[in-house]
Amino acid sequence: MADQFAGKTALVTGAGSGIGMAAALALAAEGANVVVNDLDLEAAQAVVNSILAAGGTAVGSVGDVGNAEEVKAAVDTAAAEFGGLHVAFNNAGIGGPLGLLTDIDLDGYRRVIDANLNSVFYGMYYEIPEMQKAGGGAIVNMSSILGLVGSATAVPYVTAKHGVTGMTRAAALGYAGQGIRVNSVHPGYIDTPLLENLPEEVYASLVGLHPAGRLGTAEEVAQVVLFLLSDKAAFVTGAQYAVDGAYTAQ
Ligand SMILES: NC(=O)c1ccc[n+]([C@@H]2O[C@H](COP(=O)([O-])OP(=O)(O)OC[C@H]3O[C@@H](n4cnc5c(N)ncnc54)[C@H](O)[C@@H]3O)[C@@H](O)[C@H]2O)c1
């Protein structure tokens, strides 16, 4: 086991699957104590078990990131179990309803804003005071290519992910002088359960959007997240990191 994050505690939201799971496993493999948050108890527990089986340290925290109290509970778990919090990946999110703006069901809109945008605010709201107590820290917020460019038929998602981009910049400015770095990642389409059950032709059309000629993997996104959370990125804050096979370079 490597030790880039030895002695540090990490919180990863939505860590029961996909990109969050890949980041939680990679952080643990680098020596971090990991708080594995997810809505899904079994998924969170399976990731905790994998980390423990590999000789790492982790604890589960079941909760909905769209609920401020449940996010606070995840941060409190880090403090109670491991004595503090040093790095956080606010990753959890959902796809949400598709269609032109006026076709969107209002409840679906609110669900996406809660899960993808308010969740990141709640995350930083409770994480930053713990990082201040620890003398500094690093946060990565999950945005998307759709936090940098639009899509006519994913209005709630585009709105939430652009919000994450702006919130990240504002928070980075606010805490840059206190040793707390805040960056966002912007994956292209990544092969995770979020894209499961797509018809073959839709999957092929998504591949075609990426000049790299394929979708990304959860591990490729996790490696960029680990870099941003690590001391190697000591002068990187307020930045937007695309991990998108050149999607947004077009
Ligand atoms: N897969 C992609 O193509 C892609 C591209 C860009 C950005 N993203 C973003 O990456 C993040 C992770 O996506 P993924 O592809 O790994 O998806 P995923 O569905 O594989 O994993 C998401 C995990 O988050 C959990 N989750 C969902 N809502 C939650 C909530 N309210 N509270 C706590 N946990 C919750 C789910 O139970 C699941 O385990 C999302 O924010 C997504 O918008 C994904």
The ligand as an SDF file (V2000), in Angstrom:
LIG
                    3D

 44 48  0  0  0  0  0  0  0  0999 V2000
  -21.0000    8.6430  -15.5740 N   0  0  0  0  0  0  0  0  0  0  0  0
  -20.8290    9.7580  -16.2730 C   0  0  0  0  0  0  0  0  0  0  0  0
  -20.8210    9.7400  -17.5140 O   0  0  0  0  0  0  0  0  0  0  0  0
  -20.6130   11.0740  -15.5680 C   0  0  0  0  0  0  0  0  0  0  0  0
  -20.0980   12.1440  -16.3100 C   0  0  0  0  0  0  0  0  0  0  0  0
  -19.9120   13.3700  -15.6740 C   0  0  0  0  0  0  0  0  0  0  0  0
  -20.2250   13.5210  -14.3490 C   0  0  0  0  0  0  0  0  0  0  0  0
  -20.7240   12.4660  -13.6550 N   0  0  0  0  0  0  0  0  0  0  0  0
  -21.0650   12.6640  -12.2440 C   0  0  0  0  0  0  0  0  0  0  0  0
  -20.2970   11.7890  -11.4460 O   0  0  0  0  0  0  0  0  0  0  0  0
  -20.9980   11.5270  -10.2320 C   0  0  0  0  0  0  0  0  0  0  0  0
  -21.0210   10.0450   -9.9830 C   0  0  0  0  0  0  0  0  0  0  0  0
  -21.6400    9.4210  -11.0780 O   0  0  0  0  0  0  0  0  0  0  0  0
  -21.3880    7.9000  -11.4770 P   0  0  0  0  0  0  0  0  0  0  0  0
  -21.3800    7.8600  -12.9590 O   0  0  0  0  0  0  0  0  0  0  0  0
  -20.2700    7.3260  -10.7120 O   0  0  0  0  0  0  0  0  0  0  0  0
  -22.8090    7.3030  -11.0190 O   0  0  0  0  0  0  0  0  0  0  0  0
  -23.2440    5.9690  -10.2600 P   0  0  0  0  0  0  0  0  0  0  0  0
  -24.7230    5.9330  -10.4250 O   0  0  0  0  0  0  0  0  0  0  0  0
  -22.4010    4.8110  -10.6950 O   0  0  0  0  0  0  0  0  0  0  0  0
  -22.8740    6.2730   -8.7390 O   0  0  0  0  0  0  0  0  0  0  0  0
  -23.4990    7.2840   -8.0140 C   0  0  0  0  0  0  0  0  0  0  0  0
  -23.6150    6.8460   -6.5690 C   0  0  0  0  0  0  0  0  0  0  0  0
  -24.1670    7.9470   -5.8470 O   0  0  0  0  0  0  0  0  0  0  0  0
  -25.1820    7.4750   -5.0120 C   0  0  0  0  0  0  0  0  0  0  0  0
  -26.1490    8.5390   -4.8020 N   0  0  0  0  0  0  0  0  0  0  0  0
  -27.0550    9.0260   -5.6930 C   0  0  0  0  0  0  0  0  0  0  0  0
  -27.7800   10.0020   -5.1200 N   0  0  0  0  0  0  0  0  0  0  0  0
  -27.3110   10.1240   -3.8440 C   0  0  0  0  0  0  0  0  0  0  0  0
  -27.6810   10.9530   -2.7610 C   0  0  0  0  0  0  0  0  0  0  0  0
  -28.6830   11.8250   -2.8670 N   0  0  0  0  0  0  0  0  0  0  0  0
  -27.0070   10.8190   -1.5970 N   0  0  0  0  0  0  0  0  0  0  0  0
  -25.9890    9.9150   -1.4820 C   0  0  0  0  0  0  0  0  0  0  0  0
  -25.6260    9.0960   -2.4760 N   0  0  0  0  0  0  0  0  0  0  0  0
  -26.2800    9.2020   -3.6440 C   0  0  0  0  0  0  0  0  0  0  0  0
  -25.7880    6.2810   -5.7170 C   0  0  0  0  0  0  0  0  0  0  0  0
  -26.4440    5.3920   -4.7940 O   0  0  0  0  0  0  0  0  0  0  0  0
  -24.5580    5.6570   -6.3750 C   0  0  0  0  0  0  0  0  0  0  0  0
  -23.9540    4.6880   -5.5400 O   0  0  0  0  0  0  0  0  0  0  0  0
  -22.3790   12.1860  -10.4030 C   0  0  0  0  0  0  0  0  0  0  0  0
  -22.3890   13.4370   -9.7320 O   0  0  0  0  0  0  0  0  0  0  0  0
  -22.4950   12.3800  -11.8970 C   0  0  0  0  0  0  0  0  0  0  0  0
  -23.3530   13.4480  -12.2350 O   0  0  0  0  0  0  0  0  0  0  0  0
  -20.9190   11.2350  -14.2200 C   0  0  0  0  0  0  0  0  0  0  0  0
  1  2  1  0
  2  3  2  0
  2  4  1  0
  4  5  1  0
  4 44  2  0
  5  6  2  0
  6  7  1  0
  7  8  2  0
  8  9  1  0
  8 44  1  0
  9 10  1  0
  9 42  1  0
 10 11  1  0
 11 12  1  0
 11 40  1  0
 12 13  1  0
 13 14  1  0
 14 15  2  0
 14 16  1  0
 14 17  1  0
 17 18  1  0
 18 19  2  0
 18 20  1  0
 18 21  1  0
 21 22  1  0
 22 23  1  0
 23 24  1  0
 23 38  1  0
 24 25  1  0
 25 26  1  0
 25 36  1  0
 26 27  1  0
 26 35  1  0
 27 28  2  0
 28 29  1  0
 29 30  1  0
 29 35  2  0
 30 31  1  0
 30 32  2  0
 32 33  1  0
 33 34  2  0
 34 35  1  0
 36 37  1  0
 36 38  1  0
 38 39  1  0
 40 41  1  0
 40 42  1  0
 42 43  1  0
M  CHG  2   8   1  16  -1
M  END
$$$$
